[in-house]
Amino acid sequence: MFERLQDIEKQADELRIRQADPEVAVDPKQSREIAQKLAGIQPVVDVFRDYRGVETDLEGARELLADGDDPEMKEMAQAEIDELEPRLEALKEKLQVMLLPVDPNDQRGVILEVRAGTGGEEASLFAGELLRMYGRYSENKGWKVSITETSETGLGGINKAVVMIEGDRVYSRLKFESGVHRVQRVPSTESSGRIHTSAATVAVMPEAEEIEVEIEEKDLRIDRFCSSGPGGQSVNTTYSAVRVTHEPTGVVVSCQDEKSQIQNLAKAMRVLKARLLEVQEAERDAERAAKRRSQIGSGDRSEKIRTYNFPQGRVTDHRVSLTVHRLQEVLDGDLDLVINELITHLQAKMLKDEVGAEV
């Protein structure tokens, strides 16, 4: 581990030298690339230097304890050792986590889809609540949310919604949301007080970059039609909604939330690229495709990653056996109560796998 850290420190020094080069300074592209690389590794370098500083202080305190004759000085040395040893261990653990492999998609925005599963109107209402939860969470994080497609029901629920979420490291946190979400509660229409179980599915895809997905115009069929649902006077009077079909794969994307046909088409193309990127990656990696199918499932109540139990006011994530009795806070956007535990669990598993590989 420490050889890797020394290499990273050396790389950071070399990047700073290049950054100071006048030829690089006048090249915006090169300057940006170097700055991004440096920003990615500098936190690791800073913690590594803190570690070495604490390590040096600890060695000094141990020498003083071993060689000193003054009882008072030995007592001070022991007190310093008692303080520095846990600090050194904490910094070591932090470095181990920082050196774990990074998901290349973590920095990206996402295309998030929510669909009502089994459970009729109650499932649609729950899907709408999930969509609002992600909207509030994104607002708390300072991310930008843009609706691409919605299919609403008459009672405030949704059958399906597709949104784009842009911001800092969006995928790194929302990627854990893919799967079947189950709700247990007494519907307002239930006179006998019986608890019903319904489900909604969530899919989270990293947004594709331009260079990753090439789409030929001849492969597209673009249909234009009138918007439907809420939207003001322009609804059902102008052909602003678009439906884009990628004929080689059969992937279809619709967008009608903007008043302008051009804006709707631009949004639809971004969603299409994300879906095609997922298709390409799935074709390259059959195991990943199987994993995603197991995560998303069919929307059946039995295929669940998380349960929202209203009578008990709890949220349970079944992947890490986590139960939080703060249901309303989670639904109001405090998703970090769950996501932080999922990240910690993933990091612990990766550390265990890495140690096992080294052995």
Phi, psi and omega in degrees: 000317185288333174295319178297319180295321177295322177295319179295319179297318178296319179298320179296318178297318180295321179294322178294323177295316179296323181297329181276353180292127181303326180293324178287322183300329181268001179251100185303320183295312181295319180299318181295317180298316180294317180298320179293317179296317181295318179297330180287328185253345183299320177302323178295317180298317181299316180291322178298320179290323174299318180300313182294325178296315179294321179299317178296316179297322181293318178300319179296319180293322179293321177296319179296321179293322183283323188258344186287151178253338183283118181303321180295319179293322179294323178294318177296320180296318180295321178296321179293320178298316180298330179278320187281326183300311177294328177296318180295318180294320179295319178293323178297315179297321179296319178295321179300317179293319182293337181270357179296150178304140182257134175293120182298343180271353188303328184282350190274164168282177184226159164254119184246128180243134175239131179227141174291137178255222180284144178128006175063222184296327179297323177294322178294320177296319180293321177300320177296322178293321177297317179299317177295323178300315179292327177295317179292321178298316179297320178298318178298328182273353183079021179273158179262128180248131180227120181283133179255319185208136175221146174229101188267157173257172185286346186251019177096000178267182177225145171275325181200145173213143177233126180229151171257134179236121183241143179160194184280117174054045181295311184296329182300335182252321184277349181297339180283353186273351181295127177144191181264126178253127185249141178239139177235117180194172177266113179298154180296337181271358183272106184284334184273357179077018182282137180283130177254150176244126179229173183214157173220150179253146177234134174235133180236120181239134176294141180289137182281147172270158185307317188286345186275330184233114177258125180241123178273138184301327182291343180273358185254141167242121183247117178253137179245135183210171180284142176292158177227155180091194182299147178162002176094197187291335184285344181297135179065012178239336179235148181275067183267337181283149180228150173231120182251125178246124174269101192296324179298328182252342182080008179288130182238133178230133176242150176211129182218011188278343177263154179284334182267134177297323180296317179294319178297320179294319180298317178295315181300322180293324178294318178294318180300316180297321178296319180290321179291325176298319179296321178298315180298315181294323180294323179292325179285337186221092183297327180296319179295322180297317179296322179297316181294321178298322180290330179286312185285316178066197185257357184091007178286148184299330185284340181266089189233146169254336185209145178237134177250105185256108184288316180303325181263356179061036185234156172238127179240124174260115189284345181287330182235013180052044180259130174236126179239123180269055180218053186305310185296323178297319178297313180294335177276005173112001179272060183289342180299338175303330180258314187297321179301321178292323178295320179294316179300318179296316180297316180297319179297320179294318180295320177297317179297317180295321182292317177296319179297322179293323180292324179289000000 
